[in-house]
Amino acid sequence: MIDPSQVQVDTAIEREAVARAINSALVAFSNARKDLGLRKSRKPKSKKIGTSGVPANPTIEILNRAKQFVEQCGSPERAVEAIEELKKLQV
């Protein structure tokens, strides 16, 4: 007579073996695609935009405006303080 717990163990072992075989096949397929230079087709990423709606890389115009703002504030430290206070108000 076969012990029911042994049947469960055998079933679990078989499932694990099948899962490993499937995973191994998927990894091999992925590696083969990588070797051939094939990749999943994805949508092109959109340009990153900072939190203020300004592009992440500042342009000359943005830098000139920042320079004017610092001059109006009197020093870079005061300009930073003003910006931090503005952030607190917008939250």
HELIX and SHEET records of a PDB file:
HELIX    1   1 PRO A    4  LEU A   36  1                                  33    
HELIX    2   2 ILE A   60  CYS A   73  1                                  14    
HELIX    3   3 PRO A   76  GLN A   90  1                                  15    
END                                                                             
